[in-house]
Structure formats: C-alpha cells, structure tokens
C-alpha cells in the first residue's frame, strides 16, 4: 500500500470486492475508537494480539451477514 493510508486502502478494497470482510490491525492504542473504521464488515484489532484474539475476530466475521448492496 505504498502511497496510501489504511482508510484509502480499505476504500480501494471495497471498490473491488464489496462483500470482502476487512480486518485491520494497528499499533495505535486507540484504533478501536476510530470512527472511520466503524463500517459494515470491518473489524479492528490492536497490536500486539494473541492467536486467540485474532481467531475470535475472525469468528465474528463468520457470524455477521454481508452488508446489503442496495444500501437499504
């Protein structure tokens, strides 16, 4: 993602693959509070994380239905 920040990367992924779940990891201490990442099918996890924590986040994606493409 040279030349792009995380939000720009996420938007480009969304343009190509609308339904693809996105898991963002960051070393920023307040990442889970960032409003810009609070979107359907997007989750954040703070570094450092354990294997159990990342597996729990991935399980959340398995339980969340994909967003409605019609915007309704």
Rosetta constraint file for C-alpha pairs under 8 A:
AtomPair CA 1 CA 5 HARMONIC 7.33 0.50
AtomPair CA 1 CA 9 HARMONIC 6.73 0.50
AtomPair CA 4 CA 8 HARMONIC 5.73 0.50
AtomPair CA 4 CA 9 HARMONIC 6.19 0.50
AtomPair CA 5 CA 9 HARMONIC 6.21 0.50
AtomPair CA 6 CA 10 HARMONIC 6.08 0.50
AtomPair CA 7 CA 11 HARMONIC 6.22 0.50
AtomPair CA 7 CA 36 HARMONIC 7.45 0.50
AtomPair CA 7 CA 37 HARMONIC 7.60 0.50
AtomPair CA 8 CA 12 HARMONIC 6.24 0.50
AtomPair CA 9 CA 13 HARMONIC 6.23 0.50
AtomPair CA 10 CA 14 HARMONIC 6.18 0.50
AtomPair CA 10 CA 22 HARMONIC 7.54 0.50
AtomPair CA 11 CA 15 HARMONIC 6.20 0.50
AtomPair CA 12 CA 16 HARMONIC 6.48 0.50
AtomPair CA 13 CA 17 HARMONIC 5.85 0.50
AtomPair CA 13 CA 18 HARMONIC 7.53 0.50
AtomPair CA 13 CA 20 HARMONIC 7.98 0.50
AtomPair CA 14 CA 18 HARMONIC 4.65 0.50
AtomPair CA 14 CA 19 HARMONIC 7.52 0.50
AtomPair CA 14 CA 20 HARMONIC 7.31 0.50
AtomPair CA 18 CA 69 HARMONIC 7.89 0.50
AtomPair CA 19 CA 41 HARMONIC 7.62 0.50
AtomPair CA 19 CA 66 HARMONIC 5.99 0.50
AtomPair CA 19 CA 67 HARMONIC 6.90 0.50
AtomPair CA 20 CA 41 HARMONIC 7.45 0.50
AtomPair CA 21 CA 41 HARMONIC 4.90 0.50
AtomPair CA 21 CA 42 HARMONIC 5.93 0.50
AtomPair CA 21 CA 61 HARMONIC 6.88 0.50
AtomPair CA 22 CA 41 HARMONIC 6.40 0.50
AtomPair CA 22 CA 42 HARMONIC 4.82 0.50
AtomPair CA 22 CA 43 HARMONIC 6.41 0.50
AtomPair CA 23 CA 42 HARMONIC 5.91 0.50
AtomPair CA 23 CA 43 HARMONIC 4.94 0.50
AtomPair CA 23 CA 44 HARMONIC 5.59 0.50
AtomPair CA 23 CA 45 HARMONIC 7.30 0.50
AtomPair CA 24 CA 42 HARMONIC 7.57 0.50
AtomPair CA 24 CA 43 HARMONIC 6.25 0.50
AtomPair CA 24 CA 44 HARMONIC 4.64 0.50
AtomPair CA 24 CA 45 HARMONIC 6.22 0.50
AtomPair CA 25 CA 44 HARMONIC 5.72 0.50
AtomPair CA 25 CA 45 HARMONIC 4.85 0.50
AtomPair CA 25 CA 46 HARMONIC 5.55 0.50
AtomPair CA 25 CA 47 HARMONIC 6.37 0.50
AtomPair CA 26 CA 31 HARMONIC 6.66 0.50
AtomPair CA 26 CA 44 HARMONIC 7.75 0.50
AtomPair CA 26 CA 45 HARMONIC 6.74 0.50
AtomPair CA 26 CA 46 HARMONIC 5.18 0.50
AtomPair CA 26 CA 47 HARMONIC 5.55 0.50
AtomPair CA 27 CA 31 HARMONIC 7.82 0.50
AtomPair CA 27 CA 46 HARMONIC 5.79 0.50
AtomPair CA 27 CA 47 HARMONIC 4.75 0.50
AtomPair CA 27 CA 48 HARMONIC 7.06 0.50
AtomPair CA 28 CA 46 HARMONIC 7.00 0.50
AtomPair CA 28 CA 47 HARMONIC 7.72 0.50
AtomPair CA 29 CA 46 HARMONIC 6.96 0.50
AtomPair CA 30 CA 34 HARMONIC 7.00 0.50
AtomPair CA 31 CA 44 HARMONIC 7.03 0.50
AtomPair CA 31 CA 45 HARMONIC 7.63 0.50
AtomPair CA 31 CA 46 HARMONIC 6.63 0.50
AtomPair CA 32 CA 44 HARMONIC 6.04 0.50
AtomPair CA 32 CA 45 HARMONIC 7.10 0.50
AtomPair CA 32 CA 46 HARMONIC 7.41 0.50
AtomPair CA 34 CA 38 HARMONIC 7.13 0.50
AtomPair CA 37 CA 42 HARMONIC 6.66 0.50
AtomPair CA 37 CA 43 HARMONIC 7.35 0.50
AtomPair CA 37 CA 44 HARMONIC 7.50 0.50
AtomPair CA 38 CA 42 HARMONIC 6.72 0.50
AtomPair CA 38 CA 43 HARMONIC 7.49 0.50
AtomPair CA 40 CA 66 HARMONIC 7.82 0.50
AtomPair CA 40 CA 67 HARMONIC 6.16 0.50
AtomPair CA 41 CA 61 HARMONIC 7.01 0.50
AtomPair CA 41 CA 64 HARMONIC 7.31 0.50
AtomPair CA 41 CA 66 HARMONIC 6.73 0.50
AtomPair CA 41 CA 67 HARMONIC 7.01 0.50
AtomPair CA 43 CA 57 HARMONIC 7.34 0.50
AtomPair CA 45 CA 49 HARMONIC 7.30 0.50
AtomPair CA 45 CA 54 HARMONIC 7.42 0.50
AtomPair CA 45 CA 57 HARMONIC 7.69 0.50
AtomPair CA 49 CA 53 HARMONIC 6.07 0.50
AtomPair CA 49 CA 54 HARMONIC 6.80 0.50
AtomPair CA 50 CA 54 HARMONIC 6.46 0.50
AtomPair CA 51 CA 55 HARMONIC 6.12 0.50
AtomPair CA 52 CA 56 HARMONIC 6.15 0.50
AtomPair CA 53 CA 57 HARMONIC 6.41 0.50
AtomPair CA 54 CA 58 HARMONIC 6.25 0.50
AtomPair CA 55 CA 59 HARMONIC 6.14 0.50
AtomPair CA 56 CA 60 HARMONIC 6.37 0.50
AtomPair CA 57 CA 61 HARMONIC 6.74 0.50
AtomPair CA 58 CA 62 HARMONIC 6.63 0.50
AtomPair CA 59 CA 63 HARMONIC 6.63 0.50
AtomPair CA 60 CA 64 HARMONIC 6.39 0.50
AtomPair CA 61 CA 65 HARMONIC 7.99 0.50
AtomPair CA 68 CA 72 HARMONIC 6.71 0.50
